[in-house]
Amino acid sequence: MLTALLHGIALAFGLILPLGAQNVFVFNQGASQPKFRGAVPVIITASLCDTLLILLAVFGVSVLVFTVPLLQTILFSLGLFFLIYMGWSIWNSDPASLRKNEVALTPKKQIMFALSVSLLNPHAILDTVGVIGTSSLNYNGLDKVVFTIATISVSWIWFLCLAIVGRIVGNFDTKGTLLKMVNKLSALIIWGVAVYIAVQLYKML
């Protein structure tokens, strides 16, 4: 059981630590919201999405998506559209206006963007299915439950901490200089994922 716990924690950290569109978006919202509670929707949405992907990976359901070409095409196309739009929105935001609530995303937009960057990102899904799903095959019964809970717990804790760090940075960066750089970096990373998806789409057509 201890082995399953430590394996789940290490594996989850290994997958979630790299700078990706999901991480950058959560950090960005933590930094840009006038108050920390404003980032709660993105924290919960990103965490729930990871929880769903992990559960699907462990139970093998998500593998079916990648055995049906039409579902792959639909998933990749939706992901490409949302990521391009999200990158454009973040790139054109003005951190200097954040304290006036003119730029910080509404809960509805946070949820929509978090869903798209989490569930419509084939790269993230493949990582979850290929790494966590495959690794879970080593365990059965209670050990598999512990492994699954460990990976899910890391996701929730990580996104919460990421938003908190973003909030701290946002408080110190009163002029919005650093946040503007973070926004540009966020947009570039998100567009990078969009390019990856476009390449995958091209290979499928």
Secondary structure as UniProt FT lines:
FT   HELIX           2..16
FT   HELIX           21..32
FT   HELIX           36..39
FT   HELIX           40..59
FT   HELIX           61..67
FT   HELIX           69..91
FT   HELIX           95..100
FT   HELIX           107..119
FT   HELIX           122..127
FT   HELIX           128..133
FT   HELIX           134..135
FT   HELIX           136..138
FT   HELIX           141..172
FT   TURN            174..175
FT   HELIX           177..204
//
